[in-house]
Amino acid sequence: MHEPGPPRATSVGESVELAPRSPDPDGTYEWTLRDAPAESGGEGETLDSGQTSRPDAPVVHLRPDAPGTYVLTLDAPDGTHRQRVRAYPDERRLVELRVPAADLPVDDGDVDRVSLMWPHNDRLLARDRPERDGGDWVCEVRVPPGRHGFSFVANDDPGNGHRDEVTVSGPGRPRVSMSAAVVEGEAREGDGSGDADDPSVRITADAAAPPDLDDSGDTGRNGGESPVTVDFLVDDRDASPETVARIESLAAGDTLSVPVSELPADLSDGVRIHAVPHADRYGAAETVRIERDGSGTAGSDERGSVTIADPHAPPEWADSPAIYEVFVRSFAGDTLPTTFREIERRVPYVESLGVDALWLTPVLASPTDHGYHVTDYHDTAADLGSREAFESLVAACHEAGIRVIFDLVINHTSRDHPAFQMHAAGVDEYADHYRRTDGAFDVTDTDWAELADGDMPEYYFNWRRIPNLNFDSPAVRAWLLDVVDEWSAVVDGFRADVAWGVPHGFWKEVADRVPDDFLLLDETLPHDPFYGEGEFDVHYDTSLYGALRKIGSGGAPADAIADAFARAEWLGFDDPSRQMRYVENHDEERYLAEYGREALQAAAATVFTLPGAPMVYAGQERGNETYRGPIRWHDGDNALTDFHRDLAALRKREPLLRDGAVDFAGRAADVSVVDGDPERVTAYERTPATDGSEGDGAVADPLLVVVNFADTPAIVTVPPEFETDLFAGEAGRSVDERVAVESVVVLR
C-alpha cells in the first residue's frame, strides 16, 4: 500500500526524492539508509528529511556522494518496504557563464545585483549571484554536457533579463528499448545447466549511444568512447531481496534470461524489470512486466501461463493523436462570453478539423482569465458553467470521437486558495502545505501576512501569486492524488502544467494510478527524457519548437529541423512518436504575427508530416495574431483553416505519416532547389518501420516531404521514382522531376 515505487537511477550530484505511495497523512513513516557504497559518507552526508514540521521523515531526499547502489528501507503503517537507488558517476563539468555588463538591458550604473535564472536552479531568482569581473558578470557552475539556455537578470526583475546559451561538450545520454519473449529451456550462463522443459523469459535491451556534442554545439557522427552497458534492476516491490539478487545475477550483457521456475509463485501484479543504459552518462530506464497465472488455467502447465507486457504503454487511442488546444475564455470569439455550453456548440467545428483530442486550458475555479491560479480543485469556474455542463461538453466530444485532455495544475495554487490563506495565517493543519524559503530571496516586496520573519513562500520566476505546493507533505500528496482520481474518472487525459516543478516520484505514482486508457502529456521545459521513465506518454517537443522559431525568423536554415531531431536523440529520447510537435501555444506569440503566413503554413506542415502528435493552438488555423485573443470566427482566414484540415486529412489517409520512421539523408538529400531560396527549403523521407510493414501487414511505399518556408514558391528537383503529390487531394496530382513547392508537397 505505502511501498515507495520502482528502483531509481541518478548520478552523483543529483538529488532523488523518495516517498511512500498512497500516503496516510496521520500515519508515521521513517526512512533508514541500510547500505551505501564504501566511498560514501553514509546517512548523515546523503539523506535529508523533507521540509515539514513532522518529527518523522515521510519524504526524504537522497544526495548520492559516491557511485554505487544505495539501499534504504521505509517503515510505514503497513510494514517495511525496500527502496534501491543506483547512482552513476558525476556527469557535471565546471563551466563559466560570462555576460558583458553592456549586454544587460539596464544601464550599468543602475544595476545593483544580478540573478542567474535557468532550469538548473529551478528558475528560482536570487539563489545564484553572478559576480562582477571587469566589464563582465560571471558565474561558475557545474552542469552536465549539453546546450543550456540561461538568463542573467538585472535587479531580480525577469523583464530585465539577458538570455544566452552555453555549450558544454561531451556525450549525450544513451537510449534503450526492450523486447522480451518466452523461450524454451536453454543452458544457463556459467554452469551450462538447463532444463528443456523449463521455459525462460528472455529480455533483450537494445542500447545505443548518441553522438558527442562538440564545443560549437554540433553533434558528431560517432558515439561516446565508452560502450553502452545495461543494468537490469528487478523491482523491489515484486520479490524478496534474495529473489531480486538471484534474478539480477542471471544478466549477461544486454540480455537477461529468467527461468520461469525462478519467478515468485505469487505474481498477481507481475514482476517488473527495469533496464538502465549507461556509458559516460546514464539514460532513462525502460520496463517490462512478467505476469503469470499460477492457477494452472487451460493451456498452461502447473506453473501457469506466462505473459509479458509493457506496463507503461500509452493508450491505443493516443498513438500520435492530433491535438487541438483551446484557450477556453477566448474560444467563443468577441461577441459572446465563453462557457462550456458555447464550447460544446462548437464541437462540430473541432470535429471538422480532423483532430483526435481537445486540450482545454484550466476549467477549475480561478480568479484569472487563464485559469492557472487555481482556487478550488473540486469545482469548475463559475463563469464557465457547472460541473454538469462540463461533463456534457465531455460527452459531446466523445460522441464526435474526440478525447478530452484536462489541464492539471498541481505544482502551485493561487495565493487566493483557502489552503494558502490558512497556511499564511499560521493554522497548524496547513503549516506544511506550501514550500518555504529564505526571505532574502523574495524579489516581490510582498507582505506575506503571518509567515515567520525571514520566511517566504517559494515560487518560480517572479510568480508571487502562485506559491509552490510542498510535495514533502503526505497531506499535500494525499490531497492531490484525490484530485487526480476525481478528474481522471471524467476526462481522457491530463496535460500537466509546470510538470518540471513536481517530483518524478509523484508523477510515477500518478501514471500507475490513472486508468489504462488515459493519456499523460507533460509540459517540461526544456526537453527532458526522464519524464518518460514510467511517467508521461507524450512530451512537449521544445527542440523542434525552438528550431521552427529560428527558421521562421531567418536565424537558421530549414535544415535545422533535422538538427532538432538529432538533438532529441542526443538528449536520450528513444521514440520520436512520443513527442508533441507544435508551432505555438497559449504561452507564446503567434507564429503568423512573428513570421508571416507562408512560414506558418510550412511550420504547420512540418508538425503534421513528422512522427509524433501534432498540436494546433485554436486560432492558429483562423489567422489569429494575438496569442490569447478571441477566435476569429467571422473574419478568419478560411483558406488557412482549410490548409490545416487538409494536413489532418492527409495524415489520417497515410498511416506512414503517423507511424513510419523519418530519414533526413538518403533520397531526401538528393532534393535540390533550382529556383528559390535553398536555405528556406528542407526535405525528409517517411519510411516504413524497421519490419517493413504497417499494422495490417501491407508494405508501405515511402513518402518524400518537401517543405518551403519562403514567401514565394520554390522549384525543386526530386528523385524520379516520386510521381504523385498526395497533398493535392485524395486523388493526388502527377508531378515530374521538377516540382513547384508553395508550402509543402508530400510525394509518393
N, C-alpha and C positions, 0 to 999 in steps of 0.2 A: 504493500500500500504506500509506504513512505520511502521506498527504495529511491536512490538518488539519480538513476538514469544510467546511460551507457558509459563504458570507459572513455576517457577523454585523452586527447593529444594536444600538446602545446610545445613551446620551446622555452629555454632559459630566458628570462626577461619578460615573459608574458604571464599574466595572471589568469587563473581559471576559477570561475565561481562555481561552488558546489552547494547543492541544496536538496532537501527532501522533496519528493513529489507528493501531490495531494496533501499539502501541509495542514495540520490542525493548529490554528493559532493558539490554542490553550495547551498544546502538547509540549513536552520537553524533549529537546534534541541536543546531542553533543557529538562533536567530531573529534577523532583522535588520529594522529599520524602514526601508523604502525610500522612502516618501513620506508626507507628512503635510500638513495644512492650513498655510497660510503663518503663521497666528497661533499655531501650536503651538510649544512649546519643544523639540520633537524627541524623539529616543530617550531621552536622559538624563532627561527630565521625565515621560515617559509609559510607559516599558516597564520592568517589574520582573520579574526572574527568579523562578521559583518557589522554594519553600522546600525545597531539597535541598542535599546536601553535594557535588554533582557540579560539575565545572569548566565543563561546557557548560550550555545552557539549554533542556532539552527542553520545559518548560512555562513560559509567561510570562503576565503579567497586564498588559493594556493599559489605561491610565487616560487616556482622551482629555481633553485640556485645551482643545480648541477644536472647534467643529463642523466637519464635513467628512469626507473619506474618508482612511483610513489604509491604506497598502499595506505588507504585510510578506511576507517570504519565510522559509521553513523549509528549511534544509539538513539532509537526512535521509539515512540509508543508501541509500535508493533514488532519490535525486535531490533536486532543488529544487522546492518547492511554493509556490504563491502563496496568500495569505490577505488578504482585504479586510475592513475594519471601517468601517461608516458610522455616524458619531457625529452625533447631533442636539443642539440646544441644551439647556443645563442646565434640567431641569424642577423643580428643588428650590426651595423657598421657606423663608426663615428663620422659625421659629416658636419660641415659648416654651412649654415644658412646666412647669406650676406645680401643685404639690400642697401643701395646708396640712399642716404637721407633725402637726396633730391628727388627720389622716385616716390616718396610718400606724398599723398595728395593734401598735405598740410605744410605750410611754411615751416622751415626747420626751427625757427625761433619760437614757434607756437607749440612744438611737440614736447610735452612733459614726460611721457612714458610711452612705451610700445609693448604690445602683446603679440606673442606668436599664437596663431589660431589655425589648427588643422586637424585631420582625423586622429593623429597620434596623441593628441591631448584632449580628445573628445570635444573639440571646439569649445573648450572652456576658457573664456577670456581671463586674463590676468594671472594665469598659472605659470606661464613661462615668459620671462622677460629678456628679450634681446638687449645686449649692451652696446654702447657706442664705441666704435673703433675708428678713429679719424673721421672720415666723411661717410662712414657706413654704420648701419645697425647690424649686429652679428649675434648669432645664437648657435651654440654647438649642441648637437642632439645625436642620439643613436637610433637608427631606423633600419629596417631590412632593405634589401635591394628593391628597386622599382623607381617609377616616376611619381614623385609625391608633390601634389599641389599644396601650397601653404599661403598664408596671409600674414603680413606684418601690419598690425592695426595701431594707428596713431591715437593716443589718448583714450584707448579702450573703446573707441566708437567704430563698430563694423562699417559704418559709412565712410570711414577714413582709412580703409584697408588698401594695401598694395598686394595684389596677387602675383605669385611667382611659382616656379616649379624647380625642384631639384631632382637630378637623376643619380641614383646610387647603382652602379654597375654590379652585375652578378647574375646568378641563375634565377630562373623563375621557379614556381612551385611544380613539383611532379603531379601527375594525374593518374588515377587508377579507375578501371572498370572491372567488374567482377562477373564471372559466369560460374555456374555450378550445375552438376548433374549427378545422378545416381548411377554408379558403375558396378560391374561385377567385381567379386573379390580379387584382390591383387596383392602382391608381395609388399610388405611394409618396409619403409625406409629403415636401413640399419641392419635388421636381422634377417631380412629376406623372407620372413614368415608371412602367412596369409591364408585365408580360408576362402576357397572359391564359392562357398555357399553364403559367405558373409559379404553382402554388398557394402560399398563405401560411398560416401558423398565426397566428390572431388570438386574442390573450389579452386578456380584459377583466377589470379589477379593480373590483369594486363596493365602494366605500369609504364608510363612514358614521361620523359623529362622535356620541358620546353627549351628553346634556345636561351643562350645568355643574353643579357641586356648590356650593351656597351655604354661608354661614357656619353655618347651622343643621344642615347635613348633608343637606338635601333636594336632590333633583335638579330642575332647572327644565325647561321644555318645549323650549327652544331649545338647539342645539348651540353649541360654542365659536365665537368670532368668526372664526377663521381657517378657510378652506375646507380640506378634506382633500385632500392630494396623495399620489400613489403613486410610489414609486421602484421600478423594475424592476431587479433585480440578477441577472445571469447567474452561475451557479455556476462559480467559477474552476477547479474540478476537471474540468469538462467541455469546456473550449475554451481556446484560446490567448488571451493578453491582447488581441491585436488583434481576434479574433473576438468576444470578450466586449464590447469597446468598440463594435464595429460594431453588434451586435445591440441593445445598450442604447440606441444613438443613434436607433433606429427608434421609440422610445416617443413617443407623442403623448397627453398627458394620462393618462387611465386605460386606455389601450389600447396594446398592443404587437403590431404585425403583423410577422412574420418570414417573408420568402420562404423556401420550402423549400431553394432553391438556396444560401441564405446559411448553412445549417446545416452543421456539420462533417461530413465524409464518414463518419467512423467514429463512430457513435452506439451503440456496444454497450451503454452504460449510460444513454444518453439525455442530453439537455441539460436541466438543472433551472433553472427561472426562478422567482425569489422576488419577491414584491411586498410592500413595506413601506409601510403607511399612516402619514402624519404630518401634523399640523397644529400646534397649540400643544404637542402631545406626540406621541410615536411609538407605534405599536401592534405587535402580534405579526404576523410575516410569514406569508403563505401561499405554497404552492409548487405548480407544475405541472411535469411531466416530459414532454418531447417525445422520442419514440423513432422511429427509422426503420430499416427493414430495407433496407439498401443493396445487397442481393444481387439485387434485381430479381425478387422472387418473383411467383408467379402473381397477376394482378390489380393489379400495380403497374407504373409506368414504370421507366426506367433509374435513377431516383433512389431507387426503393424505396418501400414503403408507409409512411405516417406515422400514428402513434398518439399519443394524448395520455392521460396517466394522472395520478392523484393519488398521489404517492409516499408520502404519509403517511395514506392512507385506513385507518380502523380495520378489523379483520376483520369479515366479514359477520355472524358469529355474535354479535359484540359491538355490534350496533345496539340500544342501550338495553336491555341484559340485566338481568334481575332477579338480584340477588346475595345470597347468604346467607353471612354471616361466622360462622365458628366459632372460638371461643377454645378451642384444642384440649384443654388439660389439664382443662377442666371439662365437656366435652361429654358424657361418658359418665354424668354425674349424680353422685350422692353415695354410690353403693354399689360402683362399680367404678372402677378407675383407667382413664383414657383411654389407649387405644393406637390405632394405625392400624386394627387389626382391629375394635375397638369402634366406631370412626367408620364403617368400611365396613359393619358390621351395620346402621347407621342411615341408610345411603344411601336406602333406600326411603322413610323418613320425609322426608328432604330433598327427594326427588323429589315427594312428595305436596304439598309447599308450592308447587309450580309455579315454582320458580326455575330460572335458566339456568346459574348459576355458583356454585361453592362456594369461598369465600375462607377459607383456613386460616391462622391466625396461625402464627408460625415453627415449623418442624418440624426444624430442624437442631440439632446438639449445642449445649447451653447449660446453665449452672449455675442458671438461673432457671426458674420456672414459666411465665412469659410468653414466654420464648424470644428476647427481643430483645437478649440479650447472647450473641452467637454465639461459640463456641469452635472450631468446625470447619465450614467451608463445604462440605465434600465428604462429610459423613456425617450421617445422621439421628440424632435424640436417642435414646439407648438405651432410655429408659423408654417411648417411643412405639412403637419397633419398628425393624426393619431397613429398609434401602433397598428390598428386595424387597417387604416388607409395605406400604411407602408406594406403590410402583408398582402393587401390587394394588388399593389404595384408588383410585388414579387410574383404573385400568382399570374398576373397578366404577362409578365416576362416569360415565365415558364410555359404558358400556353403558346407563346410565339417561338419557343425553342431557344430562349435566351437565358443564360445563367446570370445570377446577380452577385456581384462582389461588393462587400461591405468594407468601408474604410475603418479599420480598427486602430484607435488612438490610445495606446496604453503606456507610452513612455512617460507621459505627463498628464496632468489635468489642468483645467482652468484654475487660476487663482481664486475664482469665484465658486469653485466646487465646495460644497459643505464640508468635505473631508479636510480640505486645506484650511478652511476657516476655523475648524476645530483644532487642527494642528497649530495654527498660528496663535490661537487663543490659549494654548497650553493645556488642552484636555488630554489627560494621560492616555486614554484609549487610542488617540491619534498621534501620539508622540513620535512613532516610528514610520508613519505613512509616507513621509517625504524625506528626500536626502537633504542633509545639512552640510554646509561647508563654511570655511573661514570668512567672516565678514569682510576681511581685507580684499577678497576677490569680488566684492559687489561693485559693479560698474554702473548701477542704475539709480543710485541715490533714493532708493525706495524705503519707506517706513514699513518695516516688516512686523508691525504690531508687537505681540508678546514674545517674540523669539528672544532667546538669551542674548545679552550683549556680546558683540563679536561674532554672532551667528547669523547665517542667512540661508535661504533655500538654494539648492543647486539648480542651475538652469543652463542650457546650451546657448551659445552666441550671446545675445542680449535679450533673450526671450523671458523677460521678467514676469510676464503674466501667465506663464505655463511652467511651474516648478516641476522638477523631475520626481516621479514616484520612486519609492525605496524598495527595490526587489530583495533587499536583505531581510525584509519583514515578512514572516509567514502570513500575517494578516493581510498584507497587500497582495501576496501571491494568491491566497485563497479567494480574495475578493475578485481579482482579475480573471482567475480561472472560472469563476461563476459567470462573469461577463462573456467569456469565450463560449461556455456551454450554452448560455441563453441564446446568443445570436447565431451560433453555428447550427442551431436547430431550425433557423428561419431562412438563412441565405445559403449561397453555394460556395462562397469563398471569402477570404479576408485579404485586403491589401493592408499591410502593416506599416503604418506611419512611423517614421524615425525608428525603423527596425534595428538600426545600428546602435541605438541607445538602450536596448533591452538585452539582458544577458542571454547568451547562447543556450544555457541550460533551460531557461524558461521557454524559449521557442521550441526546443526539443520536446518538452512536455506538452506544449500546445499541439505540435504535429502529431503526437501519439494520441491526443485526446479527441481531436475533431473527427467527424465521420470519414469513412474511407474515400468517398467521392467528393471530398472538399478540397478546394484549391487554396494554397497559401502563396501569396505574392509579396516579396519584400521590397521595401524602399531602403536600399543600402547604398550609401554614398561615402566613398567610391565603391566600385565593383569589388565584391569580396566572395570567394568561393566557399568559405566556411559556413555561410548561411544556407548552403545547400546540403550540409552534412546532417541529414536527418531532420531538417528544419523546413525550408521553403522549397516549393516546387518550381517556381518561376522567379527570376531576378531582374531588377532594373538593369538594363544594359547601358551603363553610363559611358562605357568605352565607345560604342557606336554613336551614342547621342553626342558626345563631345566631338567625334570625327565629323558628323554631319554638320554641326555648327561651324567648325573650321572650314569645311568645304564650302558651305553657304557664304561665308564671309570672304572667301578667296584666300584664306590663310593656309590652306592645304589643298593639294590636288585631289581629284575624285578617287584616286587610288588609295587614299587614306582609309577607305572602307576596308580594304584588305589588311591594313595595319591594325585597325580596331579588332578584327578577328584574331590576328596574331597576338594582340595584347591580351585578349580574354584567355587565350590558350596559355600564354606566359603566366598569367595570374593564377592559373590552376583550374580553370573551368574545363570540364571534360565533354559536356554535351551541349552543342550550340542551340539545340531545340528548346532548352530550358531558360532562354533569355527573352525578356520583353523588350522588343525593339520599338522605339518611339522617336518622334520628331520634336514634340513639345508636350507639356503637361501644365497643370494649373499653377505650378511654381515658376514657370519660365515664360519669357517673352515669346510672342507668336513668331513662328518661323517666317510666315508671309510678310509680316511687318519688317522683319530684320533683313530678309534676303530676297524677297520677291517671289512671284507666283511660279515661275519656271523652276526655280531651285526647290520650292516647296513640293512641286509635283515629283521631281526627281528624288527628293528625300523620302516622300511617302512611298514611291515605287520601290525604293531600296528596302524599307522595312517590311513591305509585303512580299518581296521576292527572295528574302534570305530566310534561313531556318530560324524558328523561334515564334514568339507570339507578337504579331503586330498590334500596336495600340494607336487609336485615333482619339485625340482630345476634342470633345464636342466643340464645334465651331471651326476647327481646322478645315473641315470639308465644306464649310459655308463661306469661307473667306474672312473670318474674324481676324481683326488686327489688335484687339485688346485682350490681354491674357485671361481676364476673368469677366469680361463684358458679356452682355446679353447675346444670345444666339441670334444670328441674322436670319430669322425665318422668312421675312417678307422681301428683303432686298439682298439676299445672299447670292453667292456665286453658284448658280445651278450647274454650270459646266464643271466646276471644280468638284461639286458633290458627285456628279456622275463619274468623274475620273476616279474618285475613291470607291464608288460602287463597282466600277469595272475592275479595279485592283482586287477587291474582295471576291468578286465572282470568278476571276481567273484563278485565284488561289484555291477556291473550292473545286474548280474543274480539274486542276492539275495537282494531284497529290504530291508530285515531286517537289513542288514549291513549299509544301508543308513538311515533308518527311525526308527529303533527299539530302545528300551532302553538298558542300559548296567547294568549288575549285577556282582559285584566282589565277592559276597558272594554266598550263596546257593550251587548249584551243582558245580560252579566253584571252591569253596573252597574244594570240595572233590577230586580234581585232585591232585595226588601225584607223585613225581619223584622217580622212583625205580632205575634208572641208569642215572647218570649225576649230574649236579650241581643245587640243588634246588634254590639257590639264583639267578640263571640266567633264571629261568622259571616262568612264570605267566600265569593265565587263567582268562577269563571272559566270561560271557554268554550274548549273544544278544537276548533279549526277545521282544515279541510283545509290541506295545504301550499299554497304560492302557485300551483302549477299546477292546484289544484283536484281532485287525484286521488290515489288510493293506488297502491301498486305494481302492482296488477292492472288499473289503468285505471278502476276504479269510482269514482264520485263519492261521497264520504263525507258523511253528514249530521253537522252539528256536534253536539257534546255539551256540556251545561251541568253543571258540577260545583259543588255547594254543600257546604261543609264547616262543621261546628259543633263548636267546642272546649269548649262549655259542659257542665256536669254534667247539664243537663236538655235535652230536645228543644226545638227551635225550630220555629215555624211561619213559613214564608216564602211570599211570592208570587213566581211566576216567569212569564216571557212565555208566552202561551197555546200557542205552537207546540211547546213541550216537553211531551210527553204520557206518556212512559214512563220509569220508574226502572229502569235496567239493573242496578243493584247488588242489586236484589231477587231475582236469579236469572236463569238463562238465558232464561226466558220474559219476565222483567220484570214490572212491575205498572203499571197505569194510574194516572195522577195528574191532578188538575185544577190550577187556578192557585194553590191553596193547598196547600203540600207540607210534611209533617212531616219534619224532619231530625234524626235522632238523632246520628250522627257524620258521615255523608256520603250524598248522593244523586248519582247520575250520570244525567242526563236526556237523552233524545232526543226 
